[in-house]
């Protein structure tokens, strides 16, 4: 899911912050717990990722990715399910973090 500079920096951050857990242990956790760790990594770097139900019946999810220093630079999108929306949001967060977005 992570790529480029974000992947490299995440692995270093994880090893430092959670020294008592191997990185492989992260991928054994339930997906929602893995997602929480990714959100924490980006939040600590000033990139906010949020997801919420969207649509008249809450049948889709909207994601929003923004950077603390650039309030006007907000990326949003929609996906039919939470995991797809989360993946798109993390892709955008990686772009912002690596200076590609």
Biopython code that builds the backbone (N, CA, C, O; Angstrom):
import numpy as np
from Bio.PDB.StructureBuilder import StructureBuilder

atoms = [
    (1, "UNK", "N", (0.826, -1.190, 0.000)),
    (1, "UNK", "CA", (0.000, 0.000, 0.000)),
    (1, "UNK", "C", (0.872, 1.256, 0.000)),
    (1, "UNK", "O", (0.627, 2.180, -0.776)),
    (2, "UNK", "N", (1.887, 1.295, 0.866)),
    (2, "UNK", "CA", (2.792, 2.440, 0.868)),
    (2, "UNK", "C", (3.804, 2.295, -0.249)),
    (2, "UNK", "O", (4.133, 1.187, -0.672)),
    (3, "UNK", "N", (4.292, 3.433, -0.720)),
    (3, "UNK", "CA", (5.297, 3.399, -1.763)),
    (3, "UNK", "C", (6.233, 4.582, -1.640)),
    (3, "UNK", "O", (5.931, 5.573, -0.976)),
    (4, "UNK", "N", (7.372, 4.460, -2.292)),
    (4, "UNK", "CA", (8.337, 5.540, -2.342)),
    (4, "UNK", "C", (8.872, 5.956, -0.980)),
    (4, "UNK", "O", (9.092, 5.133, -0.092)),
    (5, "UNK", "N", (9.072, 7.252, -0.849)),
    (5, "UNK", "CA", (9.617, 7.827, 0.380)),
    (5, "UNK", "C", (8.752, 7.488, 1.597)),
    (5, "UNK", "O", (9.278, 7.253, 2.685)),
    (6, "UNK", "N", (7.440, 7.463, 1.418)),
    (6, "UNK", "CA", (6.540, 7.157, 2.535)),
    (6, "UNK", "C", (6.800, 5.754, 3.076)),
    (6, "UNK", "O", (6.793, 5.551, 4.290)),
    (7, "UNK", "N", (7.026, 4.797, 2.203)),
    (7, "UNK", "CA", (7.278, 3.424, 2.644)),
    (7, "UNK", "C", (8.584, 3.326, 3.423)),
    (7, "UNK", "O", (8.638, 2.707, 4.485)),
    (8, "UNK", "N", (9.616, 3.931, 2.898)),
    (8, "UNK", "CA", (10.923, 3.895, 3.562)),
    (8, "UNK", "C", (10.847, 4.558, 4.934)),
    (8, "UNK", "O", (11.306, 3.996, 5.928)),
    (9, "UNK", "N", (10.266, 5.757, 4.983)),
    (9, "UNK", "CA", (10.177, 6.494, 6.245)),
    (9, "UNK", "C", (9.231, 5.818, 7.232)),
    (9, "UNK", "O", (9.474, 5.842, 8.439)),
    (10, "UNK", "N", (8.156, 5.216, 6.728)),
    (10, "UNK", "CA", (7.228, 4.507, 7.616)),
    (10, "UNK", "C", (7.933, 3.353, 8.310)),
    (10, "UNK", "O", (7.793, 3.176, 9.520)),
    (11, "UNK", "N", (8.686, 2.569, 7.555)),
    (11, "UNK", "CA", (9.365, 1.418, 8.148)),
    (11, "UNK", "C", (10.345, 1.852, 9.228)),
    (11, "UNK", "O", (10.442, 1.207, 10.272)),
    (12, "UNK", "N", (11.069, 2.933, 8.990)),
    (12, "UNK", "CA", (12.000, 3.446, 10.001)),
    (12, "UNK", "C", (11.236, 3.965, 11.216)),
    (12, "UNK", "O", (11.611, 3.679, 12.353)),
    (13, "UNK", "N", (10.176, 4.721, 10.983)),
    (13, "UNK", "CA", (9.345, 5.260, 12.062)),
    (13, "UNK", "C", (8.768, 4.134, 12.900)),
    (13, "UNK", "O", (8.794, 4.195, 14.129)),
    (14, "UNK", "N", (8.242, 3.094, 12.237)),
    (14, "UNK", "CA", (7.628, 1.976, 12.947)),
    (14, "UNK", "C", (8.650, 1.268, 13.826)),
    (14, "UNK", "O", (8.361, 0.940, 14.977)),
    (15, "UNK", "N", (9.841, 1.032, 13.289)),
    (15, "UNK", "CA", (10.898, 0.344, 14.046)),
    (15, "UNK", "C", (11.324, 1.156, 15.265)),
    (15, "UNK", "O", (11.676, 0.589, 16.300)),
    (16, "UNK", "N", (11.293, 2.469, 15.145)),
    (16, "UNK", "CA", (11.661, 3.344, 16.263)),
    (16, "UNK", "C", (10.526, 3.450, 17.275)),
    (16, "UNK", "O", (10.751, 3.313, 18.478)),
    (17, "UNK", "N", (9.318, 3.693, 16.797)),
    (17, "UNK", "CA", (8.169, 3.916, 17.680)),
    (17, "UNK", "C", (7.690, 2.632, 18.344)),
    (17, "UNK", "O", (7.271, 2.649, 19.501)),
    (18, "UNK", "N", (7.750, 1.539, 17.628)),
    (18, "UNK", "CA", (7.253, 0.257, 18.138)),
    (18, "UNK", "C", (8.388, -0.767, 18.157)),
    (18, "UNK", "O", (8.260, -1.865, 17.616)),
    (19, "UNK", "N", (9.485, -0.394, 18.781)),
    (19, "UNK", "CA", (10.684, -1.231, 18.794)),
    (19, "UNK", "C", (10.423, -2.630, 19.352)),
    (19, "UNK", "O", (11.120, -3.582, 19.002)),
    (20, "UNK", "N", (9.429, -2.747, 20.210)),
    (20, "UNK", "CA", (9.134, -4.042, 20.824)),
    (20, "UNK", "C", (8.324, -4.953, 19.903)),
    (20, "UNK", "O", (8.101, -6.115, 20.243)),
    (21, "UNK", "N", (7.880, -4.459, 18.752)),
    (21, "UNK", "CA", (7.145, -5.277, 17.774)),
    (21, "UNK", "C", (7.895, -5.268, 16.451)),
    (21, "UNK", "O", (8.317, -4.213, 15.978)),
    (22, "UNK", "N", (8.058, -6.420, 15.866)),
    (22, "UNK", "CA", (8.675, -6.501, 14.543)),
    (22, "UNK", "C", (7.702, -5.955, 13.504)),
    (22, "UNK", "O", (6.485, -6.024, 13.680)),
    (23, "UNK", "N", (8.248, -5.416, 12.430)),
    (23, "UNK", "CA", (7.402, -4.873, 11.370)),
    (23, "UNK", "C", (6.465, -5.945, 10.812)),
    (23, "UNK", "O", (5.326, -5.646, 10.455)),
    (24, "UNK", "N", (6.933, -7.171, 10.736)),
    (24, "UNK", "CA", (6.079, -8.246, 10.237)),
    (24, "UNK", "C", (4.865, -8.465, 11.137)),
    (24, "UNK", "O", (3.813, -8.899, 10.666)),
    (25, "UNK", "N", (5.005, -8.164, 12.437)),
    (25, "UNK", "CA", (3.867, -8.306, 13.352)),
    (25, "UNK", "C", (2.725, -7.374, 12.970)),
    (25, "UNK", "O", (1.557, -7.708, 13.168)),
    (26, "UNK", "N", (3.059, -6.203, 12.422)),
    (26, "UNK", "CA", (2.027, -5.256, 12.013)),
    (26, "UNK", "C", (1.094, -5.905, 10.994)),
    (26, "UNK", "O", (-0.124, -5.739, 11.065)),
    (27, "UNK", "N", (1.661, -6.633, 10.062)),
    (27, "UNK", "CA", (0.863, -7.210, 8.981)),
    (27, "UNK", "C", (0.077, -8.445, 9.414)),
    (27, "UNK", "O", (-0.700, -8.995, 8.633)),
    (28, "UNK", "N", (0.278, -8.876, 10.649)),
    (28, "UNK", "CA", (-0.508, -9.979, 11.207)),
    (28, "UNK", "C", (-1.741, -9.455, 11.944)),
    (28, "UNK", "O", (-2.653, -10.219, 12.259)),
    (29, "UNK", "N", (-1.763, -8.156, 12.216)),
    (29, "UNK", "CA", (-2.895, -7.541, 12.913)),
    (29, "UNK", "C", (-4.093, -7.441, 11.971)),
    (29, "UNK", "O", (-3.931, -7.491, 10.752)),
    (30, "UNK", "N", (-5.304, -7.299, 12.538)),
    (30, "UNK", "CA", (-6.474, -7.061, 11.686)),
    (30, "UNK", "C", (-6.262, -5.799, 10.834)),
    (30, "UNK", "O", (-5.556, -4.874, 11.237)),
    (31, "UNK", "N", (-6.870, -5.784, 9.683)),
    (31, "UNK", "CA", (-6.677, -4.688, 8.735)),
    (31, "UNK", "C", (-6.989, -3.321, 9.341)),
    (31, "UNK", "O", (-6.284, -2.350, 9.064)),
    (32, "UNK", "N", (-8.015, -3.233, 10.147)),
    (32, "UNK", "CA", (-8.374, -1.940, 10.736)),
    (32, "UNK", "C", (-7.285, -1.430, 11.674)),
    (32, "UNK", "O", (-7.078, -0.220, 11.777)),
    (33, "UNK", "N", (-6.595, -2.323, 12.350)),
    (33, "UNK", "CA", (-5.503, -1.909, 13.234)),
    (33, "UNK", "C", (-4.294, -1.449, 12.413)),
    (33, "UNK", "O", (-3.616, -0.490, 12.783)),
    (34, "UNK", "N", (-4.031, -2.131, 11.308)),
    (34, "UNK", "CA", (-2.959, -1.697, 10.411)),
    (34, "UNK", "C", (-3.257, -0.298, 9.876)),
    (34, "UNK", "O", (-2.372, 0.555, 9.806)),
    (35, "UNK", "N", (-4.511, -0.077, 9.504)),
    (35, "UNK", "CA", (-4.914, 1.221, 8.967)),
    (35, "UNK", "C", (-4.707, 2.322, 10.014)),
    (35, "UNK", "O", (-4.276, 3.426, 9.681)),
    (36, "UNK", "N", (-5.012, 2.021, 11.259)),
    (36, "UNK", "CA", (-4.825, 3.003, 12.320)),
    (36, "UNK", "C", (-3.369, 3.417, 12.468)),
    (36, "UNK", "O", (-3.082, 4.590, 12.706)),
    (37, "UNK", "N", (-2.453, 2.478, 12.330)),
    (37, "UNK", "CA", (-1.026, 2.791, 12.429)),
    (37, "UNK", "C", (-0.606, 3.669, 11.252)),
    (37, "UNK", "O", (0.170, 4.608, 11.431)),
    (38, "UNK", "N", (-1.104, 3.378, 10.063)),
    (38, "UNK", "CA", (-0.795, 4.215, 8.900)),
    (38, "UNK", "C", (-1.320, 5.639, 9.089)),
    (38, "UNK", "O", (-0.629, 6.610, 8.778)),
    (39, "UNK", "N", (-2.542, 5.753, 9.600)),
    (39, "UNK", "CA", (-3.114, 7.086, 9.849)),
    (39, "UNK", "C", (-2.272, 7.854, 10.860)),
    (39, "UNK", "O", (-2.056, 9.056, 10.703)),
    (40, "UNK", "N", (-1.797, 7.171, 11.889)),
    (40, "UNK", "CA", (-0.952, 7.812, 12.905)),
    (40, "UNK", "C", (0.342, 8.332, 12.269)),
    (40, "UNK", "O", (0.763, 9.454, 12.553)),
    (41, "UNK", "N", (0.963, 7.535, 11.425)),
    (41, "UNK", "CA", (2.199, 7.938, 10.748)),
    (41, "UNK", "C", (1.986, 9.230, 9.962)),
    (41, "UNK", "O", (2.757, 10.179, 10.100)),
    (42, "UNK", "N", (0.947, 9.261, 9.145)),
    (42, "UNK", "CA", (0.711, 10.455, 8.335)),
    (42, "UNK", "C", (0.284, 11.651, 9.187)),
    (42, "UNK", "O", (0.697, 12.778, 8.916)),
    (43, "UNK", "N", (-0.527, 11.420, 10.197)),
    (43, "UNK", "CA", (-0.960, 12.521, 11.066)),
    (43, "UNK", "C", (0.245, 13.178, 11.745)),
    (43, "UNK", "O", (0.300, 14.402, 11.865)),
    (44, "UNK", "N", (1.194, 12.378, 12.182)),
    (44, "UNK", "CA", (2.393, 12.937, 12.823)),
    (44, "UNK", "C", (3.239, 13.752, 11.851)),
    (44, "UNK", "O", (4.096, 14.528, 12.274)),
    (45, "UNK", "N", (3.006, 13.583, 10.564)),
    (45, "UNK", "CA", (3.735, 14.317, 9.548)),
    (45, "UNK", "C", (2.905, 15.437, 8.931)),
    (45, "UNK", "O", (3.280, 16.005, 7.906)),
    (46, "UNK", "N", (1.776, 15.750, 9.560)),
    (46, "UNK", "CA", (0.957, 16.874, 9.114)),
    (46, "UNK", "C", (0.050, 16.574, 7.942)),
    (46, "UNK", "O", (-0.432, 17.491, 7.277)),
    (47, "UNK", "N", (-0.189, 15.289, 7.679)),
    (47, "UNK", "CA", (-1.094, 14.905, 6.602)),
    (47, "UNK", "C", (-2.300, 14.223, 7.230)),
    (47, "UNK", "O", (-2.180, 13.169, 7.854)),
    (48, "UNK", "N", (-3.459, 14.838, 7.056)),
    (48, "UNK", "CA", (-4.683, 14.320, 7.660)),
    (48, "UNK", "C", (-5.463, 13.515, 6.632)),
    (48, "UNK", "O", (-5.741, 13.989, 5.530)),
    (49, "UNK", "N", (-5.811, 12.290, 7.010)),
    (49, "UNK", "CA", (-6.599, 11.406, 6.160)),
    (49, "UNK", "C", (-7.894, 11.113, 6.903)),
    (49, "UNK", "O", (-7.866, 10.633, 8.036)),
    (50, "UNK", "N", (-9.030, 11.400, 6.272)),
    (50, "UNK", "CA", (-10.302, 11.105, 6.935)),
    (50, "UNK", "C", (-11.243, 10.419, 5.944)),
    (50, "UNK", "O", (-11.202, 10.664, 4.739)),
    (51, "UNK", "N", (-12.084, 9.560, 6.494)),
    (51, "UNK", "CA", (-13.067, 8.833, 5.695)),
    (51, "UNK", "C", (-14.403, 8.904, 6.397)),
    (51, "UNK", "O", (-14.471, 8.873, 7.626)),
    (52, "UNK", "N", (-15.471, 8.999, 5.616)),
    (52, "UNK", "CA", (-16.813, 8.994, 6.195)),
    (52, "UNK", "C", (-17.799, 8.425, 5.194)),
    (52, "UNK", "O", (-17.544, 8.398, 3.990)),
    (53, "UNK", "N", (-18.925, 7.972, 5.712)),
    (53, "UNK", "CA", (-19.972, 7.453, 4.830)),
    (53, "UNK", "C", (-20.488, 8.595, 3.970)),
    (53, "UNK", "O", (-20.494, 9.756, 4.380)),
    (54, "UNK", "N", (-20.919, 8.236, 2.775)),
    (54, "UNK", "CA", (-21.322, 9.235, 1.791)),
    (54, "UNK", "C", (-22.569, 8.741, 1.072)),
    (54, "UNK", "O", (-22.784, 7.536, 0.944)),
    (55, "UNK", "N", (-23.364, 9.649, 0.617)),
    (55, "UNK", "CA", (-24.540, 9.291, -0.169)),
    (55, "UNK", "C", (-25.800, 9.268, 0.673)),
    (55, "UNK", "O", (-25.755, 9.279, 1.903)),
    (56, "UNK", "N", (-26.896, 9.236, -0.006)),
    (56, "UNK", "CA", (-28.208, 9.302, 0.644)),
    (56, "UNK", "C", (-28.424, 8.170, 1.638)),
    (56, "UNK", "O", (-29.061, 8.365, 2.673)),
    (57, "UNK", "N", (-27.908, 7.012, 1.336)),
    (57, "UNK", "CA", (-28.124, 5.856, 2.207)),
    (57, "UNK", "C", (-26.830, 5.367, 2.847)),
    (57, "UNK", "O", (-26.788, 4.270, 3.405)),
    (58, "UNK", "N", (-25.790, 6.164, 2.770)),
    (58, "UNK", "CA", (-24.519, 5.772, 3.355)),
    (58, "UNK", "C", (-23.940, 4.523, 2.722)),
    (58, "UNK", "O", (-23.346, 3.687, 3.403)),
    (59, "UNK", "N", (-24.115, 4.401, 1.422)),
    (59, "UNK", "CA", (-23.676, 3.196, 0.729)),
    (59, "UNK", "C", (-22.291, 3.328, 0.110)),
    (59, "UNK", "O", (-21.784, 2.369, -0.473)),
    (60, "UNK", "N", (-21.681, 4.481, 0.224)),
    (60, "UNK", "CA", (-20.342, 4.708, -0.320)),
    (60, "UNK", "C", (-19.518, 5.445, 0.733)),
    (60, "UNK", "O", (-20.037, 5.833, 1.780)),
    (61, "UNK", "N", (-18.244, 5.631, 0.449)),
    (61, "UNK", "CA", (-17.359, 6.334, 1.377)),
    (61, "UNK", "C", (-16.652, 7.465, 0.665)),
    (61, "UNK", "O", (-16.231, 7.342, -0.485)),
    (62, "UNK", "N", (-16.535, 8.561, 1.372)),
    (62, "UNK", "CA", (-15.807, 9.719, 0.878)),
    (62, "UNK", "C", (-14.512, 9.808, 1.658)),
    (62, "UNK", "O", (-14.500, 9.604, 2.872)),
    (63, "UNK", "N", (-13.430, 10.109, 0.973)),
    (63, "UNK", "CA", (-12.163, 10.318, 1.669)),
    (63, "UNK", "C", (-11.671, 11.734, 1.416)),
    (63, "UNK", "O", (-11.984, 12.353, 0.399)),
    (64, "UNK", "N", (-10.904, 12.220, 2.360)),
    (64, "UNK", "CA", (-10.323, 13.553, 2.259)),
    (64, "UNK", "C", (-8.891, 13.481, 2.772)),
    (64, "UNK", "O", (-8.633, 12.922, 3.837)),
    (65, "UNK", "N", (-7.973, 14.043, 2.017)),
    (65, "UNK", "CA", (-6.568, 14.080, 2.401)),
    (65, "UNK", "C", (-6.121, 15.526, 2.336)),
    (65, "UNK", "O", (-6.290, 16.188, 1.312)),
    (66, "UNK", "N", (-5.553, 16.017, 3.422)),
    (66, "UNK", "CA", (-5.096, 17.403, 3.446)),
    (66, "UNK", "C", (-3.782, 17.500, 4.208)),
    (66, "UNK", "O", (-3.431, 16.627, 5.001)),
    (67, "UNK", "N", (-3.077, 18.576, 3.944)),
    (67, "UNK", "CA", (-1.804, 18.821, 4.605)),
    (67, "UNK", "C", (-1.955, 20.045, 5.489)),
    (67, "UNK", "O", (-2.514, 21.057, 5.067)),
    (68, "UNK", "N", (-1.457, 19.954, 6.715)),
    (68, "UNK", "CA", (-1.624, 21.029, 7.695)),
    (68, "UNK", "C", (-1.227, 22.397, 7.151)),
    (68, "UNK", "O", (-1.947, 23.375, 7.351)),
    (69, "UNK", "N", (-0.097, 22.473, 6.469)),
    (69, "UNK", "CA", (0.418, 23.763, 6.013)),
    (69, "UNK", "C", (-0.291, 24.307, 4.780)),
    (69, "UNK", "O", (-0.117, 25.472, 4.423)),
    (70, "UNK", "N", (-1.084, 23.469, 4.134)),
    (70, "UNK", "CA", (-1.721, 23.867, 2.883)),
    (70, "UNK", "C", (-3.212, 23.561, 2.950)),
    (70, "UNK", "O", (-3.700, 22.643, 2.291)),
    (71, "UNK", "N", (-3.922, 24.337, 3.750)),
    (71, "UNK", "CA", (-5.339, 24.077, 3.998)),
    (71, "UNK", "C", (-6.168, 24.063, 2.712)),
    (71, "UNK", "O", (-7.153, 23.331, 2.606)),
    (72, "UNK", "N", (-5.761, 24.873, 1.741)),
    (72, "UNK", "CA", (-6.530, 24.942, 0.499)),
    (72, "UNK", "C", (-6.285, 23.733, -0.402)),
    (72, "UNK", "O", (-7.065, 23.467, -1.316)),
    (73, "UNK", "N", (-5.205, 23.006, -0.144)),
    (73, "UNK", "CA", (-4.846, 21.857, -0.980)),
    (73, "UNK", "C", (-5.431, 20.581, -0.389)),
    (73, "UNK", "O", (-4.737, 19.821, 0.287)),
    (74, "UNK", "N", (-6.708, 20.358, -0.650)),
    (74, "UNK", "CA", (-7.422, 19.196, -0.117)),
    (74, "UNK", "C", (-7.842, 18.311, -1.283)),
    (74, "UNK", "O", (-8.383, 18.791, -2.280)),
    (75, "UNK", "N", (-7.587, 17.023, -1.145)),
    (75, "UNK", "CA", (-7.996, 16.065, -2.156)),
    (75, "UNK", "C", (-9.159, 15.249, -1.615)),
    (75, "UNK", "O", (-9.100, 14.758, -0.488)),
    (76, "UNK", "N", (-10.201, 15.102, -2.396)),
    (76, "UNK", "CA", (-11.338, 14.286, -1.984)),
    (76, "UNK", "C", (-11.678, 13.300, -3.088)),
    (76, "UNK", "O", (-11.307, 13.484, -4.248)),
    (77, "UNK", "N", (-12.385, 12.260, -2.707)),
    (77, "UNK", "CA", (-12.832, 11.280, -3.673)),
    (77, "UNK", "C", (-13.869, 10.376, -3.040)),
    (77, "UNK", "O", (-14.130, 10.460, -1.840)),
    (78, "UNK", "N", (-14.458, 9.517, -3.844)),
    (78, "UNK", "CA", (-15.498, 8.604, -3.374)),
    (78, "UNK", "C", (-15.182, 7.195, -3.844)),
    (78, "UNK", "O", (-14.595, 6.995, -4.908)),
    (79, "UNK", "N", (-15.577, 6.234, -3.044)),
    (79, "UNK", "CA", (-15.409, 4.827, -3.393)),
    (79, "UNK", "C", (-16.587, 4.036, -2.853)),
    (79, "UNK", "O", (-17.226, 4.455, -1.888)),
    (80, "UNK", "N", (-16.880, 2.893, -3.468)),
    (80, "UNK", "CA", (-18.048, 2.119, -3.061)),
    (80, "UNK", "C", (-17.901, 1.418, -1.720)),
    (80, "UNK", "O", (-18.900, 1.051, -1.101)),
    (81, "UNK", "N", (-16.666, 1.229, -1.263)),
    (81, "UNK", "CA", (-16.485, 0.557, 0.023)),
    (81, "UNK", "C", (-15.326, 1.192, 0.782)),
    (81, "UNK", "O", (-14.499, 1.897, 0.202)),
    (82, "UNK", "N", (-15.279, 0.935, 2.077)),
    (82, "UNK", "CA", (-14.299, 1.573, 2.959)),
    (82, "UNK", "C", (-12.863, 1.248, 2.559)),
    (82, "UNK", "O", (-12.030, 2.150, 2.468)),
    (83, "UNK", "N", (-12.567, -0.014, 2.319)),
    (83, "UNK", "CA", (-11.190, -0.399, 2.033)),
    (83, "UNK", "C", (-10.664, 0.220, 0.747)),
    (83, "UNK", "O", (-9.493, 0.593, 0.674)),
    (84, "UNK", "N", (-11.507, 0.334, -0.258)),
    (84, "UNK", "CA", (-11.098, 0.978, -1.502)),
    (84, "UNK", "C", (-10.856, 2.464, -1.267)),
    (84, "UNK", "O", (-9.872, 3.020, -1.755)),
    (85, "UNK", "N", (-11.741, 3.102, -0.526)),
    (85, "UNK", "CA", (-11.561, 4.519, -0.206)),
    (85, "UNK", "C", (-10.283, 4.731, 0.589)),
    (85, "UNK", "O", (-9.543, 5.682, 0.335)),
    (86, "UNK", "N", (-10.020, 3.857, 1.544)),
    (86, "UNK", "CA", (-8.808, 3.971, 2.353)),
    (86, "UNK", "C", (-7.557, 3.835, 1.472)),
    (86, "UNK", "O", (-6.604, 4.600, 1.619)),
    (87, "UNK", "N", (-7.569, 2.872, 0.571)),
    (87, "UNK", "CA", (-6.420, 2.669, -0.325)),
    (87, "UNK", "C", (-6.172, 3.902, -1.182)),
    (87, "UNK", "O", (-5.026, 4.324, -1.334)),
    (88, "UNK", "N", (-7.233, 4.489, -1.747)),
    (88, "UNK", "CA", (-7.081, 5.707, -2.555)),
    (88, "UNK", "C", (-6.539, 6.860, -1.702)),
    (88, "UNK", "O", (-5.675, 7.616, -2.146)),
    (89, "UNK", "N", (-7.046, 6.984, -0.493)),
    (89, "UNK", "CA", (-6.603, 8.066, 0.397)),
    (89, "UNK", "C", (-5.124, 7.906, 0.761)),
    (89, "UNK", "O", (-4.380, 8.887, 0.775)),
    (90, "UNK", "N", (-4.703, 6.690, 1.050)),
    (90, "UNK", "CA", (-3.293, 6.459, 1.397)),
    (90, "UNK", "C", (-2.399, 6.690, 0.185)),
    (90, "UNK", "O", (-1.294, 7.213, 0.327)),
    (91, "UNK", "N", (-2.858, 6.308, -1.004)),
    (91, "UNK", "CA", (-2.092, 6.594, -2.222)),
    (91, "UNK", "C", (-1.854, 8.099, -2.356)),
    (91, "UNK", "O", (-0.745, 8.529, -2.671)),
    (92, "UNK", "N", (-2.894, 8.894, -2.117)),
    (92, "UNK", "CA", (-2.762, 10.349, -2.208)),
    (92, "UNK", "C", (-1.862, 10.882, -1.105)),
    (92, "UNK", "O", (-1.062, 11.787, -1.342)),
    (93, "UNK", "N", (-1.981, 10.335, 0.094)),
    (93, "UNK", "CA", (-1.111, 10.757, 1.201)),
    (93, "UNK", "C", (0.354, 10.472, 0.864)),
    (93, "UNK", "O", (1.226, 11.285, 1.170)),
    (94, "UNK", "N", (0.628, 9.339, 0.244)),
    (94, "UNK", "CA", (1.995, 9.010, -0.182)),
    (94, "UNK", "C", (2.505, 10.025, -1.203)),
    (94, "UNK", "O", (3.661, 10.444, -1.135)),
    (95, "UNK", "N", (1.657, 10.423, -2.144)),
    (95, "UNK", "CA", (2.035, 11.420, -3.138)),
    (95, "UNK", "C", (2.387, 12.741, -2.464)),
    (95, "UNK", "O", (3.409, 13.350, -2.777)),
    (96, "UNK", "N", (1.540, 13.180, -1.541)),
    (96, "UNK", "CA", (1.782, 14.435, -0.829)),
    (96, "UNK", "C", (3.075, 14.334, -0.026)),
    (96, "UNK", "O", (3.909, 15.238, -0.067)),
    (97, "UNK", "N", (3.235, 13.256, 0.687)),
    (97, "UNK", "CA", (4.407, 13.073, 1.540)),
    (97, "UNK", "C", (5.694, 13.052, 0.735)),
    (97, "UNK", "O", (6.702, 13.628, 1.146)),
    (98, "UNK", "N", (5.658, 12.389, -0.407)),
    (98, "UNK", "CA", (6.859, 12.296, -1.231)),
    (98, "UNK", "C", (7.083, 13.496, -2.138)),
    (98, "UNK", "O", (8.034, 13.520, -2.920)),
    (99, "UNK", "N", (6.205, 14.496, -2.035)),
    (99, "UNK", "CA", (6.337, 15.701, -2.855)),
    (99, "UNK", "C", (5.893, 15.502, -4.289)),
    (99, "UNK", "O", (6.255, 16.277, -5.175)),
    (100, "UNK", "N", (5.100, 14.448, -4.517)),
    (100, "UNK", "CA", (4.667, 14.150, -5.882)),
    (100, "UNK", "C", (3.281, 14.707, -6.171)),
    (100, "UNK", "O", (2.868, 14.779, -7.328)),
    (101, "UNK", "N", (2.553, 15.107, -5.113)),
    (101, "UNK", "CA", (1.175, 15.536, -5.337)),
    (101, "UNK", "C", (0.971, 16.992, -5.094)),
    (101, "UNK", "O", (-0.143, 17.493, -5.245)),
]
sb = StructureBuilder()
sb.init_structure("model")
sb.init_model(0)
sb.init_chain("A")
sb.init_seg("    ")
for serial, (resi, resn, name, xyz) in enumerate(atoms, 1):
    if name == "N":
        sb.init_residue(resn, " ", resi, " ")
    sb.init_atom(name, np.array(xyz, "f"), 0.0, 1.0, " ", f" {name:<3s}", serial, name[0])
structure = sb.get_structure()
